[in-house]
């Protein structure tokens, strides 16, 4: 529960930082459409990264918890459990990397 609150706080903080940074740039450029569009792009990138990282973070935590439970029940199978855990964490992390790529594309390409 504590990790979920930290994730939500980090996501909100990142989104606010990027939105405020874009709004400050819009004020300096006399609030034209280009600066507003830039602020909206960075806000969308922050939102995409924040939402896209929640699932992998929860999945990795769940995988790690279940692996520790398995090791507690059967310490002799540590090698097989660890190998499968690392492989599964890599797959979950790949989804977070996809979210990062989408956020970068939104911020700098579109």
N, C-alpha and C positions, 0 to 999 in steps of 0.2 A: 504494500500500500504506500509505503514511504517512497519507493522508487517511482511509482506512478505519479505521485505528487511532484517529484522532482522533474520528471519528464514533461509534465504539463507546464510547470513553471518555466522550464528552459525553453519550451516551444513558444510560450506566450512572450517571454523575454526576447527571444530572437526575432519574432514577428514584429514586436513593438520597436525594437532597434532598427530593423530594416525599414519599417514604415516611417519612423521619425526621420531617419537619414534621408529618405526620398522626399519627404515633405519639406525638410530644410532646404534641399536643393531646389524644390519647386518655388519656394519663397524668394530665393536669390535670383531666379530666372524670370521673375515677374509673373509667375503662375501660368505659364503658357502650356499648351497641350503636350509638348515633348517631355517636360519635367513631370507632369502628372502621369503620363504614360510610363515613364521610368519608375516612378514611385509605385505604381500599380504592379509593374513587372516584379519588382523586388519584394513586394508584399505577397504576391502569388508564389514566388520562389520560396519565401520563408514558410508560407502555409503548406506548400507541397512537401518541403523537407520535414516540417514538424509532424504532419499527419503521416507521411511515409516512413518515419522512423519509429513511430509508436508500436506498430505491429512487430517488426523485427526485435525491438528491445524487449517487449513482453515475451516473444517466442524464445529468445536466447535465455532470458531469466528462467522461463519454465523448463527449458532443456537442461540448464545447469542444475536446477533444483531436483529434477527427476534423476539426473545422473548421480547426484550426491546420495539420494535415497537408495538407488541401485547399489552404489558402492558400500553403503552401510549394511545392506542386506547380504551382499555377496562380494566380499573384498577380493576373492581369488579371480574374479572376472574383470579386474580393473583395466587390463589392457584392451580388451574388446569393448568395454563400456566407454573408455576414453576415446578410442578411435572412432566409434560411432558418434559420440557426442561432438567431437571436433568437426566431423564431416557434416553433421546436421547444423551446427552453428554456422559453418561456412555457407550453407544454402540459405539460412535465414539472413545472414549478413548481406548476401547478394541482393536480396530484395531492398535492403536499406541503401545499397549502392545504386540501385536503379532509381530510387527516390532522389538521391543526390544528383545523378545525371540529369533527371528531369528538372530539378531546381536550377541547375547550371544552365540548361538549355532555355528555360523560361527567362532567367535573369540576363543572359548575355547574347542569345541568338535571336529570340523572337521579339 
